[in-house]
């Protein structure tokens, strides 16, 4: 790929955020957080909290008003707030997380979105049997792709399509064993999809290319985990050299000096399937009264 050029202003605005919601890291994360593979070892709690502090400071330095909430030791995964809500254009979809142990996480987030940030709240709890994790929702600024996974089902995807009816919404069937769509794919910039090299990631990408209403460029990375990154306020927050050195080289080759980039460590969170997008909900602005 050649270096990325600036997108049009209307599309760029879709990746602007005025507010963010984050939660502190629970002390029960180390022993009780959900994980698909324990071969990476247990997180270091102090280091995880240090990495999360750096992440929160990064958002604040990008002029984002961060609404920060305490952890809840009853909810070991509560710092992964992305999974409990999808927010765009003044609408907040409150999800029903696919794993039952995570469903109480929605309560704090629902309150702040409705009362503090004035979003129009639409609650998935009204639809029997629907499940959706925000980690399965890829918003390109033009349309949505929703991974059908062990955490997100078709009822959840259809509910999202009804909620955000101004955008095309395409369900994407993930391979067995895949946690979330954004476990190996995310937006690295407007119109640019970062995707991992694994068979599962490339299979999902092919389906997206078949179903997409618009055309996207892609950056293929050696590491699936590195393909989860956060593009916000004209800045790309991506994995660190320490976590994924070869993938960082790819980011450097593509973006060079054309884009503000910030490396963000994630070593402790990836031990419990956590990625960079997982740790915040980004909100464009309060809707007009």
Secondary structure as a PSIPRED ss2 file (coil, helix, strand):
# PSIPRED VFORMAT (PSIPRED V4.0)

   1 X C   1.000  0.000  0.000
   2 X C   1.000  0.000  0.000
   3 X C   1.000  0.000  0.000
   4 X C   1.000  0.000  0.000
   5 X C   1.000  0.000  0.000
   6 X C   1.000  0.000  0.000
   7 X C   1.000  0.000  0.000
   8 X C   1.000  0.000  0.000
   9 X H   0.000  1.000  0.000
  10 X H   0.000  1.000  0.000
  11 X H   0.000  1.000  0.000
  12 X H   0.000  1.000  0.000
  13 X H   0.000  1.000  0.000
  14 X C   1.000  0.000  0.000
  15 X C   1.000  0.000  0.000
  16 X C   1.000  0.000  0.000
  17 X C   1.000  0.000  0.000
  18 X C   1.000  0.000  0.000
  19 X E   0.000  0.000  1.000
  20 X E   0.000  0.000  1.000
  21 X E   0.000  0.000  1.000
  22 X E   0.000  0.000  1.000
  23 X E   0.000  0.000  1.000
  24 X C   1.000  0.000  0.000
  25 X C   1.000  0.000  0.000
  26 X C   1.000  0.000  0.000
  27 X C   1.000  0.000  0.000
  28 X C   1.000  0.000  0.000
  29 X H   0.000  1.000  0.000
  30 X H   0.000  1.000  0.000
  31 X H   0.000  1.000  0.000
  32 X H   0.000  1.000  0.000
  33 X C   1.000  0.000  0.000
  34 X C   1.000  0.000  0.000
  35 X C   1.000  0.000  0.000
  36 X C   1.000  0.000  0.000
  37 X C   1.000  0.000  0.000
  38 X C   1.000  0.000  0.000
  39 X C   1.000  0.000  0.000
  40 X C   1.000  0.000  0.000
  41 X C   1.000  0.000  0.000
  42 X C   1.000  0.000  0.000
  43 X C   1.000  0.000  0.000
  44 X C   1.000  0.000  0.000
  45 X H   0.000  1.000  0.000
  46 X H   0.000  1.000  0.000
  47 X H   0.000  1.000  0.000
  48 X H   0.000  1.000  0.000
  49 X H   0.000  1.000  0.000
  50 X H   0.000  1.000  0.000
  51 X H   0.000  1.000  0.000
  52 X H   0.000  1.000  0.000
  53 X H   0.000  1.000  0.000
  54 X H   0.000  1.000  0.000
  55 X H   0.000  1.000  0.000
  56 X H   0.000  1.000  0.000
  57 X H   0.000  1.000  0.000
  58 X H   0.000  1.000  0.000
  59 X H   0.000  1.000  0.000
  60 X H   0.000  1.000  0.000
  61 X H   0.000  1.000  0.000
  62 X C   1.000  0.000  0.000
  63 X C   1.000  0.000  0.000
  64 X C   1.000  0.000  0.000
  65 X E   0.000  0.000  1.000
  66 X E   0.000  0.000  1.000
  67 X E   0.000  0.000  1.000
  68 X E   0.000  0.000  1.000
  69 X E   0.000  0.000  1.000
  70 X C   1.000  0.000  0.000
  71 X C   1.000  0.000  0.000
  72 X C   1.000  0.000  0.000
  73 X C   1.000  0.000  0.000
  74 X C   1.000  0.000  0.000
  75 X C   1.000  0.000  0.000
  76 X C   1.000  0.000  0.000
  77 X C   1.000  0.000  0.000
  78 X C   1.000  0.000  0.000
  79 X C   1.000  0.000  0.000
  80 X C   1.000  0.000  0.000
  81 X H   0.000  1.000  0.000
  82 X H   0.000  1.000  0.000
  83 X H   0.000  1.000  0.000
  84 X H   0.000  1.000  0.000
  85 X E   0.000  0.000  1.000
  86 X E   0.000  0.000  1.000
  87 X E   0.000  0.000  1.000
  88 X E   0.000  0.000  1.000
  89 X C   1.000  0.000  0.000
  90 X C   1.000  0.000  0.000
  91 X E   0.000  0.000  1.000
  92 X E   0.000  0.000  1.000
  93 X E   0.000  0.000  1.000
  94 X E   0.000  0.000  1.000
  95 X C   1.000  0.000  0.000
  96 X C   1.000  0.000  0.000
  97 X C   1.000  0.000  0.000
  98 X C   1.000  0.000  0.000
  99 X C   1.000  0.000  0.000
 100 X H   0.000  1.000  0.000
 101 X H   0.000  1.000  0.000
 102 X H   0.000  1.000  0.000
 103 X H   0.000  1.000  0.000
 104 X H   0.000  1.000  0.000
 105 X H   0.000  1.000  0.000
 106 X H   0.000  1.000  0.000
 107 X H   0.000  1.000  0.000
 108 X H   0.000  1.000  0.000
 109 X H   0.000  1.000  0.000
 110 X H   0.000  1.000  0.000
 111 X H   0.000  1.000  0.000
 112 X H   0.000  1.000  0.000
 113 X H   0.000  1.000  0.000
 114 X H   0.000  1.000  0.000
 115 X H   0.000  1.000  0.000
 116 X H   0.000  1.000  0.000
 117 X C   1.000  0.000  0.000
 118 X C   1.000  0.000  0.000
 119 X C   1.000  0.000  0.000
 120 X E   0.000  0.000  1.000
 121 X E   0.000  0.000  1.000
 122 X E   0.000  0.000  1.000
 123 X E   0.000  0.000  1.000
 124 X H   0.000  1.000  0.000
 125 X H   0.000  1.000  0.000
 126 X H   0.000  1.000  0.000
 127 X C   1.000  0.000  0.000
 128 X C   1.000  0.000  0.000
 129 X C   1.000  0.000  0.000
 130 X C   1.000  0.000  0.000
 131 X C   1.000  0.000  0.000
 132 X C   1.000  0.000  0.000
 133 X C   1.000  0.000  0.000
 134 X H   0.000  1.000  0.000
 135 X H   0.000  1.000  0.000
 136 X H   0.000  1.000  0.000
 137 X E   0.000  0.000  1.000
 138 X E   0.000  0.000  1.000
 139 X E   0.000  0.000  1.000
 140 X C   1.000  0.000  0.000
 141 X C   1.000  0.000  0.000
 142 X C   1.000  0.000  0.000
 143 X E   0.000  0.000  1.000
 144 X E   0.000  0.000  1.000
 145 X E   0.000  0.000  1.000
 146 X E   0.000  0.000  1.000
 147 X E   0.000  0.000  1.000
 148 X E   0.000  0.000  1.000
 149 X C   1.000  0.000  0.000
 150 X C   1.000  0.000  0.000
 151 X C   1.000  0.000  0.000
 152 X C   1.000  0.000  0.000
 153 X C   1.000  0.000  0.000
 154 X H   0.000  1.000  0.000
 155 X H   0.000  1.000  0.000
 156 X H   0.000  1.000  0.000
 157 X H   0.000  1.000  0.000
 158 X H   0.000  1.000  0.000
 159 X H   0.000  1.000  0.000
 160 X H   0.000  1.000  0.000
 161 X H   0.000  1.000  0.000
 162 X H   0.000  1.000  0.000
 163 X H   0.000  1.000  0.000
 164 X C   1.000  0.000  0.000
 165 X C   1.000  0.000  0.000
 166 X C   1.000  0.000  0.000
 167 X C   1.000  0.000  0.000
 168 X E   0.000  0.000  1.000
 169 X E   0.000  0.000  1.000
 170 X E   0.000  0.000  1.000
 171 X E   0.000  0.000  1.000
 172 X E   0.000  0.000  1.000
 173 X E   0.000  0.000  1.000
 174 X C   1.000  0.000  0.000
 175 X C   1.000  0.000  0.000
 176 X C   1.000  0.000  0.000
 177 X C   1.000  0.000  0.000
 178 X C   1.000  0.000  0.000
 179 X C   1.000  0.000  0.000
 180 X C   1.000  0.000  0.000
 181 X H   0.000  1.000  0.000
 182 X H   0.000  1.000  0.000
 183 X H   0.000  1.000  0.000
 184 X C   1.000  0.000  0.000
 185 X E   0.000  0.000  1.000
 186 X E   0.000  0.000  1.000
 187 X E   0.000  0.000  1.000
 188 X E   0.000  0.000  1.000
 189 X E   0.000  0.000  1.000
 190 X C   1.000  0.000  0.000
 191 X C   1.000  0.000  0.000
 192 X E   0.000  0.000  1.000
 193 X E   0.000  0.000  1.000
 194 X E   0.000  0.000  1.000
 195 X E   0.000  0.000  1.000
 196 X E   0.000  0.000  1.000
 197 X C   1.000  0.000  0.000
 198 X C   1.000  0.000  0.000
 199 X H   0.000  1.000  0.000
 200 X H   0.000  1.000  0.000
 201 X H   0.000  1.000  0.000
 202 X H   0.000  1.000  0.000
 203 X H   0.000  1.000  0.000
 204 X H   0.000  1.000  0.000
 205 X H   0.000  1.000  0.000
 206 X H   0.000  1.000  0.000
 207 X H   0.000  1.000  0.000
 208 X H   0.000  1.000  0.000
 209 X H   0.000  1.000  0.000
 210 X H   0.000  1.000  0.000
 211 X H   0.000  1.000  0.000
 212 X C   1.000  0.000  0.000
 213 X C   1.000  0.000  0.000
 214 X C   1.000  0.000  0.000
 215 X C   1.000  0.000  0.000
 216 X C   1.000  0.000  0.000
 217 X E   0.000  0.000  1.000
 218 X E   0.000  0.000  1.000
 219 X E   0.000  0.000  1.000
 220 X E   0.000  0.000  1.000
 221 X E   0.000  0.000  1.000
 222 X C   1.000  0.000  0.000
 223 X C   1.000  0.000  0.000
 224 X C   1.000  0.000  0.000
 225 X H   0.000  1.000  0.000
 226 X H   0.000  1.000  0.000
 227 X H   0.000  1.000  0.000
 228 X C   1.000  0.000  0.000
 229 X C   1.000  0.000  0.000
 230 X E   0.000  0.000  1.000
 231 X E   0.000  0.000  1.000
 232 X E   0.000  0.000  1.000
 233 X C   1.000  0.000  0.000
 234 X C   1.000  0.000  0.000
 235 X E   0.000  0.000  1.000
 236 X E   0.000  0.000  1.000
 237 X E   0.000  0.000  1.000
 238 X E   0.000  0.000  1.000
 239 X E   0.000  0.000  1.000
 240 X C   1.000  0.000  0.000
 241 X C   1.000  0.000  0.000
 242 X C   1.000  0.000  0.000
 243 X C   1.000  0.000  0.000
 244 X C   1.000  0.000  0.000
 245 X H   0.000  1.000  0.000
 246 X H   0.000  1.000  0.000
 247 X H   0.000  1.000  0.000
 248 X H   0.000  1.000  0.000
 249 X H   0.000  1.000  0.000
 250 X H   0.000  1.000  0.000
 251 X H   0.000  1.000  0.000
 252 X H   0.000  1.000  0.000
 253 X H   0.000  1.000  0.000
 254 X H   0.000  1.000  0.000
 255 X H   0.000  1.000  0.000
 256 X C   1.000  0.000  0.000
 257 X C   1.000  0.000  0.000
 258 X C   1.000  0.000  0.000
 259 X C   1.000  0.000  0.000
 260 X E   0.000  0.000  1.000
 261 X E   0.000  0.000  1.000
 262 X E   0.000  0.000  1.000
 263 X E   0.000  0.000  1.000
 264 X E   0.000  0.000  1.000
 265 X C   1.000  0.000  0.000
 266 X C   1.000  0.000  0.000
 267 X C   1.000  0.000  0.000
 268 X C   1.000  0.000  0.000
 269 X C   1.000  0.000  0.000
 270 X H   0.000  1.000  0.000
 271 X H   0.000  1.000  0.000
 272 X H   0.000  1.000  0.000
 273 X C   1.000  0.000  0.000
 274 X C   1.000  0.000  0.000
 275 X C   1.000  0.000  0.000
 276 X C   1.000  0.000  0.000
 277 X H   0.000  1.000  0.000
 278 X H   0.000  1.000  0.000
 279 X H   0.000  1.000  0.000
 280 X C   1.000  0.000  0.000
 281 X E   0.000  0.000  1.000
 282 X E   0.000  0.000  1.000
 283 X E   0.000  0.000  1.000
 284 X C   1.000  0.000  0.000
 285 X C   1.000  0.000  0.000
 286 X C   1.000  0.000  0.000
 287 X C   1.000  0.000  0.000
 288 X C   1.000  0.000  0.000
 289 X C   1.000  0.000  0.000
